[in-house]
Amino acid sequence: MKAQTSDIAFQSSQINGMNVHILPTAKFKTTTIVTMIEQALSEEHVTKTALLAMVMKRASERFPETKLLRAHLDFLYGAIFDVDVMKKGERQILQIYMEVPNEKYLSEGDALLEQAIQFVGDMLVRPYVQDNAFAQKYVSQEKETLKKRVESLIDDKMKYANQRVTEEMCKGEPFALLVQGRVQDLSAITGQELYRYYKEITTSNPINVFVVGDVEPDAVAAAIRTHIPLERKEVGELQIGGAAKTVSEEKEVVDRLDVNQAKLNIGCRTQVTYKDDDYPALLLYNGILGGFPHSKLFVNVREKESLAYYAVSRLESHKGIMMIMSGIEVGKYSRAVEIIKEQLEQMRAGNISEEELSQTRATLSNQFRELLDSARGMIDFTYNGVISGRKRKLDELLAGIEQASIEDIKRVANKVAIDTIYLLRDKKGEA
């Protein structure tokens, strides 16, 4: 019997040493399979993990050439497949993504779900290996691709500024690392070393598999048992650093490049993470401050004062960080910082109108309810609960957003402290 998706209710079990979460729902005409392998962010592992993701998606034992692998995806009715890395707090997640049409909507009635799970198993259990090493041609090609990807960060000034403020703010912390790794590590990584590392993380690191679609859980479990027979040892606890860090002094950093528009990014420590009781109030705080077009930063920094081309704030809820990001004319830097600080003070004083609160509540609630219409959104929401150690129900979070008061938001606001003010500006003018 299929679960009613008024909340996000995965059925979870252990299969072959992996945590498997299945959500049967008739909402979608495709089936989504996402496998998450966790690694602690560290200088030792960050580049290997990023390179491994790129090499894994090039070939497998069954499809030793990339063109054969892509032809098989076409055979699976244009299945979508990718392997990538992402950062959640001080975790680096290697993620295998697969989406296939549901076989119920195909006239041929092929066993498409089982073939998709077999394909995921190819990537996880049966990679293309020569003499206990990943194929040199793929390792060499992907090293070059990864090098270019890391070096090209500077071409996207918005992303570059965000990475630079993160590096300056989190010096000495794993979170400072770019999730794609470091160019200087690449030359030392061999095909043998990468294969050894692959075996290490697939044997011992936490793995979560999510399946969403119009599926029978028993059939999915049986296919995973058959096609993803990972040999798992006892899964070790990852050593993840604590998120709380007090701010001793406000840092100011200026970089100069050839840019037309300056980027002003301000990194703040919130002292609140996803698992904390104050998390719903933090969501409201961020929404009122800079999350939406009706927010204080947008209205006061961009609209009223015309100080910025954009002005927003974003949370990193597993690390307890909030980033304020804006694009400004460099001559308006001091005034922009002043007005942004005024908005933070307004939040600390609880100067929040009923309209700001109700608009933010409604917008946040709508955003979270929209997760129910996205397989990917439901997986991400549930995975946040898994890695944070607090598996919130969607209804519980929505109730928290509805019930949090201005006093709750004010309490959160008084925990938020500016850590680093970062300016990326042109090479002209005085320092």
Buried (B, 14 or more C-beta within 10 A) or exposed (E): EEBEBEEBBBBBEEBBBBBBBBBBBEBBEBBBBBBBBBBBBBEEBBBBBBBBBBBBBBBBEBBBEBEEBEEBBEEBBEBEBEBBBEBBBBBBBBBBBBBBBBBBEEEEEBEBBBBBBBBBBBBBBBBBBEEEBBBEEBBEBBBEEBBEBBEEBEEEBBBBBBBBBBBBBBEEBBBBBBBBBBBEBBEEBEBBBBBBBBBBBBBBBBBBBBBBBBBEBEBBBBBBEEBBBBEBEEBEEBEBBEBEBEBEEEBEBEBBBEBEBBBBBBBBBBBBBBBBEBBBBBBBBBBBBBBBEBBBBBBBBBEEBEBBEBBBBBBBBBBBBBBBBBBBBBEBBEEBBEBBBEBBEBBBEBBBEEEBBEBBBEBBBEBBEEBBEBBBBBBBBBBBBBBBEBEBEBEEBBEBBEEBEBEBBBBBBEBBBBBBBBBBBEEEEEE
